[in-house]
Amino acid sequence: MEKGNQIYEGKAKILYETEDPNLVIQYFKDDATAFNAQKKGTVADKGVMNNKISAKVFEFLQAEGIPTHFVEMLNEREMLVKRVEILQVEVIIRNIAAGSICRNLGVKEGLKFYEPVLEFCYKNDDFGDPLINSAHILAMELGTREEIAIIENYTYKINELMSRFFANLNLDLVDFKLEFGRCNGEIVLADEISPDTCRLWETGTGRKLDKDRFRHDLGNIEEAYQEVLERVSK
Ligand code: TMP
């Protein structure tokens, strides 16, 4: 698949056109940012590892009946994906308390929630991706009532599937962020699913194997991503 013009560059990925207007190439960079890009750095081969990990997770979810933008892996840093119109909403689901919910609500890190917590954020860096609810989504025309219902259903289902998937690899799925797109009138899962977008703790030890190692300078970032890649590749 020939790489055409760049369509978009985000903090961790670049999208390129292909000769097929319905398909784009998603290139994974080594750049890492945290806290709305106040903290910046690079993680050696993060792009390669996230491309491979995302491909594995998308393949698994696709096989379980979740529509995704994933088509195929092209090479170490690039996957072919369907062209979608990304909704300007980030969907977060949390099984265990960590990160912003601890800062915002005073819950203790590690608290196992009685039920998963689903959150929406407005995908807008100028405002630091603030938390919103479905009323904001409707009022700001970020999505329709029907789309919100579909996205919520998919997100709970994906949480069940991914929690099982990672539990089998001895990893606790603490929380993760999803992005959805519109493709031929359908809602499909898009973006990436990787240690950049999920919190993964080793079962039993609680060892953090995700981007919190970068966010909080815990060291051994590359090793943590590599370990997740090895586990999903088994
Ligand atoms: P948070 O606790 O910082 O709100 O993050 C919740 C989850 O969402 C965590 O798994 C990391 C992921 N996430 C992203 O993928 N992108 C982001 O910009 C943020 C803030 C979080």
Boltz pocket constraint, residues with backbone or C-beta under 6 A from the ligand:
constraints:
  - pocket:
      binder: B
      contacts: [[A, 92], [A, 98], [A, 99], [A, 100], [A, 101], [A, 129], [A, 175], [A, 176], [A, 177], [A, 196], [A, 197], [A, 198], [A, 199]]
      max_distance: 6.0
